[in-house]
Amino acid sequence: MAKSDTRLKMIQTAADLFHRQGVNATSVDQILAKSGTGKSQFSHYFKTKNGLIQASLKYLHEIVREGKTPTGYNVKTWKDMEQWFQKYIDFQKSVDFERSCPIGTIGNDISSGQPYLRREVIAFFEWGRGQLVQFFGDRKTAGELIPEADPEALADFCISIMEGGMLLTKMQGNTHMFENAAKQALAHLKSLRKKKT
């Protein structure tokens, strides 16, 4: 296995375990065993567990940004927006409700004493928020939203429902509350759209 392949294998394995069971419940030994790699390789590439957490966050941000995940922020049309929540609901059904947002799961275990890791989490959510702000801003500029509609507030509204919905779905083992909230969110967005004349 090439050096770059070994590093990526460790990152992908860590990201998967962090997503499934959280950072605090995942040991470096578990990551090494599952990835088939060794401690010397871990030390060479990451030095510490925090180094591997940071690399995992960067990796997750990259694959979401590049559209390599079943969910994401590529929202360009109202149809995309209508499907946005559903993609997250469908994802959780596909994993039997055993996972929520990977960035949120990792972020939940990051302490105030790990500011550079917290910055990685914040950077991801700022990027995602920016994608939705862009969408709502474009729709407003196109005259499709009422003047009172606030693109930033709408982005915050949607992300908060999605993150909360994913967590509730994982805790409850079903998507009932998430689906109800998503329907209400879409109804609210529809109420802000200008009526076609």
N, C-alpha and C positions, 0 to 999 in steps of 0.2 A: 504494500500500500504506500503510495507516495506521501510525502510529508504533508502536502496541502490537503490530501484526502483524509489523512489521519486527523488533522486539526478539525476539518469540517465534520467528520464522523463524531468527534467528541462534542462539538457544539450542537449538532442536531440531536444527539442522544440526550445531552443536558437539557436542551430546550423542551424536548418531549417529556422528560421526567419532571422538570420544573412545572410544566403545564399541567401534567396529570396529578401531581401530589404536592406541589409547592416547593419552594427553595429550602425551607427549614427541614422538611421531611426527606430531602434528597441528599445523600452523602456523595462525596467524591468517589468513594469506593464503588458505590452503585453505578455511577456513570462510567467508570472505568470497566467494570465487569460487563455491563450491557453493550458498551461500544467496542469491547475487545482490545482496549488500549492499556498502556502502562503508566505508572506514576512518573517515570522519567519524562515521558512525552507530555503528560499533564504539566509538570513543572516547567518544561521547556516552552510550551506555548502560552500558558496562563499564569504560572507562578502560584496563584491562590484561587480558592473557590470564587472569590469576588471577581477575579479576572475572567473566569469562565461564565459567571452570571452576566457580566458586561458584554462579553462576546455573544452570548445567547440573545440578549436584548437587541443588539445590533443586527444579528441574523434575522430575528423575527420581524424587526422593522423593515429590513430589506425585502423579505419575501412578501410581506403585505404590500409594501409600496410598489413592488414589481408585478402585483396581481397573481402571485403564485399560490394563493390560498383560496379556499372555498368562500371565504368572506373577504371584505375589504371596503375601500372607500372610493371606488371608481364610480361615482354618481354623476352622470351627465344629463340625464333626462328625468322627468317626473316618473316615468315607468321604472327607471333605475331606483329612484327613491322609494317607490312602492315595494320594490323587491328587496330593498336594503335590509330591513328588519327580518324579513323572511329567510334570508341567507343565514343569519345567525341562529334563528330558530331551527332551521333545517340542519345546520351543523351540529347543534346540540342533540338533536334526535339521532343523528348519524353516529354519535359517540355514546349513546345511551345515557345522556345527561351527566356524564362523569367529568366533564370539563367545562370551564367557562372561558373568559378571555385570557389568552396566555400572558399578555403583558400585564393585565390586571392581577392575575394570580401571582406572578412574580413580584409585582409592585407591592402587593399586600404583605409580603414577607421582608420588604426592605425597611430598615430602620433609619432613624434620623442620623445615625452615625455612619451612614453610607451615602453621603450626598451625591457622589458621582454616579452611583447606580440610580438614585432617584431622578437625577437629571436625564438619564437615558429613558426612563419611563415617561417623564414629563415631555421630553422631546417627541416621543411617539404620539402621545395624545394631542400635543399641539399640532403635529403634522396632520393627524386625522381630522381634528377640528377644522384646520385650515382648508382641507378638501371639501368639507360640508359648507363652510362659510363661502367658499368660492362658488359652489353650486347655487346656494340660495341667493348670493349676490348677483350671479349671472341671471338668474330667473327674475330677480327684482329689476335689474337693468333692462331686461327684455320686456318689462311691463306685465309680467305674469303674476306678481305678488302685489298686495295692497301696500300703499305707502308706509303704513305703520309697521310692517313686517321687518324684524331685525335679524339679518342673516347670522350674526354672531350668537344671539340668544337662541335662534332656532337650531344651530349646530350644537350648542350646549345641551339643549332639550333632547335632541335625538341621541347624542352620545350617552347622556345620563340614563335614558330609558334602556338603551342597548346594554350598557354595562350592568345596570341593576337587574335587568331582565335575565341576562346570562347567569348572574350569581344566583338569583332566585330559582331559576330553572335547575341549576346544579343542586341546590339545597333540597328542592322539593321533588326532584326526579320527574318533573313534567313541565310542559311549556305553557300551561294554562294562564298564569298571571302575565307572562311575557307576551303571549298572543293578545290578551285583552289590552295591555298597555300599548302595544304596537298599533292595534286597530284605532285606539283613541288618538294616538299621535298622528296617524295618517289622516284621521278625520279632522283634526285641528289644522294640519297643514293644508288640507283641501279647503277649509273655511277661509284661509288667508289668500287663496288664489283668486285673482280677478275673474269675474264671470265673462265668458266669451260673448261678444255682441254680434 
